[in-house]
Amino acid sequence: MSQHIRQPAVAGMFYPAEPARLRSMLEEYLQQARTKLDTEQPVPRAIIAPHAGYVYSGPVAASAYARIQPAHARFKRVLLLGPSHRVAVRGLATSSASHFLTPFGQIPLDRAAIERLETLPQVTCADQAHAMEHSLEVQLPFLQIVLDEFVLVPLVVGDADPHEVDEVIEQFWDDQTLIVISSDLSHYHDYATAQRLDSATSKAIESLQPDAIGYGDACGRNPVNGLLQFAREHGLHATMVDLRNSGDTAGPRDQVVGYGAYLIQ
């Protein structure tokens, strides 16, 4: 298999391309999020975080990542799943890359784990699905800030049912692996409508109801629903720690995008 490095596609657009600016922005978001931390709450094994430009969704994503930071040395691997925005994908798509690059440097992929995954019928290798996909990329600088060294298993999720995603998550449910699901919520409604829709989606996530979340409710519906299916089967709990939209963070309120941060433990 050819070894190559997946280059950043949205650095300088969704987040700063300069390492110092990027670090400063992330540290500010995380510091704001830490002021709301419940220190009694255990570190989650899985999170759901949004993936828009940082000025819009970064503060909400930080609300989940700040809860991970206390276990920075524990997690040695990250299973990262996000929706495909540009390429039609059947099932889940791996990458043949050896590393993913961000302004903070290279993240090695867990090639052995990826090759095991590719034996599942719903998993294929599709570099074109990863090349321009932002849903995974925008999570990487957060992970590099809050964790020590780790290896990555990145999966772009296309047309996959909850059981197909659940089966993949099952392979990685251990104390040293963090599961990250990348998803925004509703898109381009007025502020009040978005609040109503996103509140309903949040309730569905917290009550572990994968059948209640449609494509208009969350662009990452398929990976989210797979995680909810897994959580139901394993007696886990989902907790919302932040729910805002672009009208709250950095944008106008006539057409907003919703963002939520959730912990699964």
C-alpha positions in Angstrom: 0.0 0.0 0.0 1.4 3.4 -0.9 2.4 5.6 2.0 1.3 9.2 1.8 0.4 12.1 4.1 -3.1 13.6 3.9 -2.6 17.4 3.6 -4.9 19.9 5.4 -7.8 21.0 3.1 -9.4 23.8 5.2 -6.5 25.3 7.2 -6.6 29.0 6.7 -10.4 28.8 6.1 -12.1 26.9 8.9 -9.3 27.5 11.3 -5.9 29.4 11.3 -3.1 27.9 9.3 -0.5 29.6 11.5 0.4 27.3 14.5 0.7 30.2 17.0 -2.7 31.7 16.1 -4.3 28.3 16.1 -2.9 27.4 19.5 -4.0 30.8 21.0 -7.5 30.4 19.6 -7.9 26.8 20.9 -6.5 27.7 24.3 -8.9 30.5 24.7 -11.9 28.3 23.8 -10.7 25.6 26.2 -10.1 28.1 29.0 -13.7 29.4 28.6 -15.0 25.9 28.6 -13.0 24.9 31.7 -14.8 27.5 33.8 -18.0 25.4 33.4 -16.4 22.1 34.1 -17.9 19.8 36.7 -14.8 18.3 38.3 -16.8 15.4 39.8 -17.9 14.2 36.3 -15.9 11.2 35.0 -13.9 11.7 31.7 -16.1 10.4 28.8 -15.1 7.6 26.6 -16.9 9.2 23.6 -17.9 12.7 22.5 -20.0 14.3 19.8 -18.6 17.7 18.7 -19.4 20.1 15.8 -17.2 20.8 12.8 -17.9 24.2 11.4 -15.4 27.1 11.2 -13.9 27.7 14.6 -15.3 31.1 15.1 -18.8 29.6 14.8 -18.5 26.1 16.4 -15.1 26.2 18.2 -16.5 27.3 21.6 -19.1 24.5 21.5 -16.6 21.8 20.5 -14.3 23.0 23.3 -17.0 22.3 25.8 -16.5 18.6 24.9 -12.8 18.6 24.5 -12.2 20.3 27.9 -13.7 17.2 29.5 -11.2 15.0 27.7 -8.1 17.0 28.7 -7.8 15.7 32.3 -7.2 12.2 30.8 -4.7 13.6 28.2 -2.2 10.7 28.9 -4.7 7.9 29.0 -6.0 8.0 25.4 -3.5 6.5 23.0 -5.8 6.1 20.0 -8.7 8.1 18.6 -11.5 6.6 16.5 -12.8 9.6 14.5 -16.0 9.4 12.5 -17.6 12.2 10.5 -20.1 12.6 7.6 -19.1 12.8 4.0 -19.9 16.3 2.6 -18.3 16.0 -0.9 -18.1 12.4 -2.0 -20.8 9.7 -2.2 -19.8 6.9 0.1 -21.4 3.6 0.7 -20.7 2.5 4.3 -17.6 3.8 5.9 -14.4 4.9 4.2 -10.8 4.6 5.5 -7.7 6.3 4.3 -4.5 4.7 2.9 -2.5 7.6 4.4 0.3 7.0 6.9 -0.3 10.3 8.6 -2.7 13.2 8.6 -1.1 16.7 8.7 -2.3 19.8 10.6 -0.5 23.1 11.4 0.6 21.4 14.6 2.3 18.5 12.8 1.7 14.9 11.7 -0.7 12.5 13.3 0.2 8.8 12.7 -2.6 6.5 11.6 -3.1 3.1 13.2 -2.5 1.2 10.1 -2.9 -2.3 11.7 -6.3 -1.3 13.1 -7.5 0.2 9.8 -6.5 -2.9 7.9 -8.5 -5.1 10.4 -11.5 -2.8 9.9 -11.2 -3.2 6.1 -12.2 -6.8 6.5 -15.7 -5.7 7.5 -18.1 -5.6 4.5 -19.2 -2.0 5.2 -15.7 -0.6 5.3 -13.7 0.3 2.3 -10.6 2.4 1.5 -11.5 5.7 -0.3 -8.9 8.4 -0.2 -11.0 10.7 -2.3 -13.6 10.8 0.5 -10.9 12.1 2.8 -9.1 14.5 0.5 -11.3 17.6 1.0 -13.5 16.5 3.9 -13.6 19.0 6.7 -15.7 17.1 9.2 -12.7 15.1 10.4 -10.0 17.7 9.8 -11.4 20.3 12.1 -11.3 17.9 15.1 -7.6 17.2 14.7 -6.1 20.4 16.2 -8.4 20.1 19.2 -7.2 16.5 19.7 -3.5 17.5 19.4 -4.0 20.2 22.0 -5.9 18.1 24.6 -4.1 14.7 24.2 -0.6 13.5 24.5 0.7 11.4 21.6 -2.0 9.3 19.9 -2.7 7.3 16.8 -5.7 8.0 14.6 -8.4 5.8 12.9 -10.3 8.3 10.7 -13.5 7.2 9.0 -15.7 9.1 6.6 -19.3 7.8 7.1 -21.6 7.8 4.1 -24.7 5.7 3.6 -24.4 3.5 6.6 -27.1 2.3 9.1 -26.7 2.5 12.9 -25.7 -1.2 13.2 -22.9 -0.9 10.6 -21.4 2.0 12.5 -22.1 0.3 15.9 -20.1 -2.7 14.7 -17.1 -0.5 13.9 -17.3 1.3 17.3 -17.4 -2.1 19.0 -13.9 -2.9 17.8 -12.5 0.1 19.6 -14.3 0.3 22.9 -11.4 0.1 25.3 -9.9 2.3 28.0 -7.2 3.8 25.8 -9.3 4.7 22.8 -11.4 7.9 22.6 -14.4 7.9 20.2 -15.1 11.2 18.5 -18.2 11.7 16.4 -18.2 14.9 14.3 -21.6 16.5 13.6 -23.4 19.8 13.4 -27.1 20.0 14.0 -29.8 21.9 12.0 -28.8 24.0 9.0 -30.0 27.4 7.8 -33.2 28.0 9.8 -34.0 31.2 11.6 -32.8 31.4 15.2 -36.0 30.5 16.9 -36.7 27.5 14.6 -33.2 26.2 15.0 -33.4 26.4 18.8 -36.6 24.4 18.7 -35.2 21.8 16.2 -31.9 21.4 18.0 -33.5 21.1 21.4 -35.5 18.1 20.1 -32.4 16.6 18.6 -30.6 17.0 21.9 -33.4 15.2 23.7 -33.1 12.4 21.2 -29.4 12.1 21.7 -29.7 12.2 25.5 -32.4 9.6 25.4 -30.4 7.4 23.0 -33.0 7.4 20.2 -31.2 6.9 16.9 -34.5 6.5 15.0 -35.6 10.0 16.0 -32.7 11.9 14.2 -33.1 12.6 10.5 -30.7 14.2 8.0 -32.2 17.6 8.5 -31.5 17.4 12.2 -27.8 16.6 12.1 -25.5 16.3 9.1 -23.6 13.6 11.0 -26.8 11.6 11.6 -25.3 8.3 10.5 -22.2 8.3 12.8 -24.3 9.8 15.6 -27.0 7.2 15.3 -24.4 4.5 15.3 -22.9 5.7 18.5 -26.4 6.0 20.1 -27.1 2.4 19.0 -23.9 1.3 20.6 -24.6 3.3 23.8 -28.1 1.7 24.1 -26.6 -1.8 23.8 -24.0 -1.2 26.4 -26.0 0.7 29.0 -24.2 4.0 28.5 -25.5 7.5 29.1 -25.3 10.7 26.9 -25.1 14.1 28.4 -25.4 17.5 26.6 -22.8 20.0 27.9 -23.3 22.8 25.3 -26.1 23.7 22.8 -25.8 26.9 20.8 -25.9 28.0 17.2 -24.0 30.3 14.9 -26.3 33.1 15.9 -25.0 32.8 19.5 -21.3 32.7 18.5 -20.4 34.7 15.4 -23.1 35.0 12.9 -26.5 36.7 12.0 -29.7 35.1 13.2 -31.7 34.8 10.0 -30.0 31.6 8.8 -28.1 29.7 11.5 -26.4 26.4 12.0 -26.8 24.5 15.2 -24.0 23.0 17.3 -24.1 20.6 20.3 -21.5 19.0 22.5 -22.3 15.6 24.1 -20.5 13.2 26.4 -21.1 9.4 26.3 -20.0 7.4 29.4 
